[in-house]
Amino acid sequence: MAETIYFWYEAPVPADLHVAQVYGYLLCPQTARVLIQEYAGEFNLPGGGPEPGDTDMAATLVREAMEESQVVVVDPVYLGYQEVHESGRAPYAQVRMTGLIAEFTERRPDPDGGRVRLRLMTALADAPDVLGWGEAAVAQAKATARVAKHVWRLPVDSPAPAGYVD
């Protein structure tokens, strides 16, 4: 089985690289914790593929966060992208953004597949381990922390204790 290789860049996506996915480190301004979705024991950030009605990457993130985790996202900020290399497929980009959670709405099934995901809120520093994404996630969490501290003035180094919002 071929290995998938990821390269992280804090830069704009090159024009010739297809953006296949947009995922977000979404922060609660009241607790300074980040949202990680859980479904059947697997963890992920809210996000997914751009659709024709999305006006830009931020619109994709806002739509996907509502569909998957039923959260209202405001003030999305671009962080960078992962260049993904998979056997048998042209390289593509997975964009990473951050944003603030303005509201948690009632959980409901995702229109794409019907999954109801749990909403784990955890410290940003713990997110790479929870996700299991290795060094790329550590770099992404650090980029998120810079935005959280300098743009939104969130105390991400001393968040509220982890827990679920359900």
N, C-alpha and C positions, 0 to 999 in steps of 0.2 A: 504494500500500500504506500502510495507516494505521500510525502510530508508536505503540509501547507506551510509556507514561509511568509512571515509578516515583517515589513519594514515601516517604522513609525517616523513621520515627518511633521514638524510644526511649521508648515508652509501651506500655501494654496495648492489645491489639486491641479496637476498639469492638465492643460486643455486636451491632451490626447489620451488621458486615463479616464475610463468610464467609472462614474460613481454608482456603485451597486447598492450601497447601504449607508444609512445615516443613523448613528446611535448617540445617545446623550447621557452625560453625567448630570442628573437632575438633582438639585439641592433644595432642601426645605429651608427657607430663611429663618423660621422660628427655632429650628433645632440644629442647623448646620450639618445635617446628615444627608447622604446621597441615597437615591432610590435604586435598588437592585430588584429586579423581578425574579420570582421563583415559581417554577412550574415543574411538578413531578421530580423534585430534588435537583433540578438544574437551574443555574443562575445566569442572568443576562441583563444588559442595560436595555431600557426601552429604545426601540428604533426599528428600522426596516428599510425597504426599498422605496425609492422615489416613484410616485405615480403621476400620470399625465396632469392631474389637477393641481399638483404641488407647484407653487411659483418659484420656490428655491429650496435649499437644504434646510433652512429653518422651518419652512412650512411642512416639510417631510417629518422632521422631528416632532413638531407640535401635533400633527395628525397622528403619528404612530404612538406617541405617549398617551394620547387620549384613548385610542383604540385598544392598546395593550394594557395600560395601567390605570386608565381613567383619572389622569391628572391633567390639570391645565398648566401649560408651560408658558412663561413670559421671559423676555429678555434673553433669547438664545444668543450664544457667543460661539463662534467657530474656534476650535482648538487645533485641528490638524487632520491628518489622514494616515491610515495604514495602507500601504501598497501590498496587496495580497497576490501571492504566486501559488497557483494550484496546478497540478498536472492536468494537461488536456484543456486548459482554459487560458485565455489571454489575461495578463495581469489586470487587476481592477482596484478601485479605491473603496475603503470603508471610512467614511468621514466620522470624526468625533467632534461633538459639540458639548456645551454645557448650557444650563438654563436654570431658572428658578421655578419652583412649584408654587403656583398661585393658589391652587385649590386641589384637594383630593375629593373626587366625586365617588358615588357608589360604584363598587366593583360590579362588572358585568362581563359576559363572554366577549372575547375579541372577535370582530366580524370575520377575520381571516383564520378559520380553524376552530372557533368556539372555545378556546382555552380561557379559563379564569385564572389569572396569575396572582400570587401573593405579592405584597409590596413590602419588602424588607428595607428598612431605613437603617443605614449603618454609617460608621465613620468613613470619611473619604480615604483615609490612610489604610483602612481594612479592605476597601473595595477590590484591589488587585488579588488578594488572597481568596476572597469570597468568589470572585469571578474565575480564578484559576488561569488568568491570561498571561502571567509572567511579567517580564521586564517591560514589554510594551504598555501594559496596563499601569505599571508603576509610573512611567513617563507621562501617560495620559492623566493619571490622578494628580501628579505634580503640576501639570499645565492647568488642570481644573482648580487646584488650590490657589494658584497665582491669580486667576480671574476672581475666585471667590473672595480672596483677601483684599485685592487691590481695587476691584470694580464694585463689589457688593458689600465689602467690609464684614464678611461672615467669619465667625470664629471656628473655622474648620479644623483647627488643631485641638480644640476642646469641645467637641459636639456632645449633644445629649446621648445617653446610652442607646445602643442598638435596639430595635424592636420592629414589629410589624404594624402597618397601618391598614387595618381591614375592618 
